[in-house]
């Protein structure tokens, strides 16, 4: 995900058979041994974190979804408390 958000490869992606201890260790050592690259990656990751916004995304998404469906839910079962209020 960080590579996609940064629009460049910050870290190699090791999928399935490529996710070996040797490959991962090699990539880590390469990053640790190159202070310039390490600084670039840290800077880019700071930008990526900024793109993600504040914490609580799951709660905000749930509240937005409930806000959209709440009128329908209220019409079906008017005696139940508001789901949006319970997440409040």
Secondary structure by P-SEA (a helix, b strand, c coil): ccccccccccbbbbccccccaaaaaaaaaaaaacaaaaaaaaaaaaaaaaaacccaaaaaaaaaaaaaaaaaaaaacccccccccccc
